[in-house]
Amino acid sequence: MKSTTLYWEDTPFDISFTYTPFVKGRAYGEPSECYEDEGGEVEIDNISVVGFNITDAIKPSVYALCVTKATEDAREEQIDERLELSDVPF
């Protein structure tokens, strides 16, 4: 489980979520070797403010902001992990 914080109107929304890593598909070569993009989905486990779970009580627009923040952070972390691997000299 991952976590991040969204600050909206000076209020910290603590977001716990699960992220399925994005895997780029392949659309070239032999048909048997091609596959679609997979992953990249975020599932919100909990949104809290000052320790109180508000996941079911917030407006859909605020929930959408939380999903966007979680998705951006998870993708950025995945990119950082790939860059660290590419820093290894061959």
C-alpha positions in Angstrom: 0.0 0.0 0.0 1.2 3.5 -0.9 0.3 6.9 0.6 0.4 10.5 -0.4 -1.1 13.8 0.8 -3.2 16.2 -1.2 -3.4 19.8 0.1 -6.7 21.4 -0.9 -7.7 24.8 0.5 -5.0 24.3 3.2 -6.5 21.0 4.3 -4.3 17.9 4.1 -6.1 14.9 2.7 -4.0 11.8 3.6 -4.6 9.2 0.9 -3.8 5.5 1.2 -4.0 3.6 -2.1 -3.0 0.5 -4.1 -1.4 1.0 -7.5 -1.0 -1.6 -10.3 2.2 -0.7 -12.1 1.8 0.4 -15.8 3.3 -2.0 -18.4 3.5 -0.6 -21.9 2.0 -2.8 -24.5 3.6 -4.0 -27.7 1.9 -3.2 -31.1 4.6 -4.3 -33.5 6.2 -7.6 -34.6 4.5 -11.0 -34.8 0.9 -11.0 -33.7 1.6 -13.6 -31.1 4.2 -11.3 -29.5 1.8 -8.2 -29.3 -0.2 -7.3 -26.2 -2.1 -4.3 -24.9 -1.1 -1.8 -22.2 -1.8 -3.2 -18.7 -2.0 -1.7 -15.2 -1.7 1.8 -14.2 -4.9 1.7 -12.1 -5.2 3.2 -8.6 -7.6 1.9 -6.0 -8.2 4.3 -3.1 -8.2 2.4 0.2 -8.6 5.3 2.6 -8.9 9.1 2.6 -8.5 10.8 6.0 -8.3 14.3 7.4 -6.8 14.7 10.9 -7.0 11.0 11.4 -10.7 10.7 10.5 -11.7 8.4 7.6 -13.8 10.5 5.2 -13.6 8.3 2.2 -17.4 7.7 2.0 -18.3 11.3 3.0 -16.4 13.5 0.5 -17.8 15.0 -2.7 -17.1 13.1 -6.0 -15.0 16.0 -7.2 -12.7 15.9 -4.2 -12.5 12.1 -4.5 -11.5 12.6 -8.2 -8.7 15.0 -7.1 -7.4 12.4 -4.6 -7.4 9.7 -7.3 -5.5 12.1 -9.7 -2.9 12.9 -7.0 -2.4 9.2 -6.1 -2.1 8.3 -9.8 0.5 11.1 -10.5 2.6 10.2 -7.4 2.5 6.4 -8.2 3.5 7.0 -11.9 6.3 9.4 -10.8 7.6 6.8 -8.4 7.5 4.1 -11.1 9.5 6.4 -13.5 12.1 7.1 -10.7 12.5 3.4 -10.2 13.1 2.9 -13.9 15.7 5.7 -14.0 17.5 4.2 -11.1 17.8 0.9 -13.0 19.0 2.7 -16.1 21.8 4.4 -14.1 23.6 1.1 -13.8 26.6 1.2 -16.2 26.9 -1.8 -18.6 
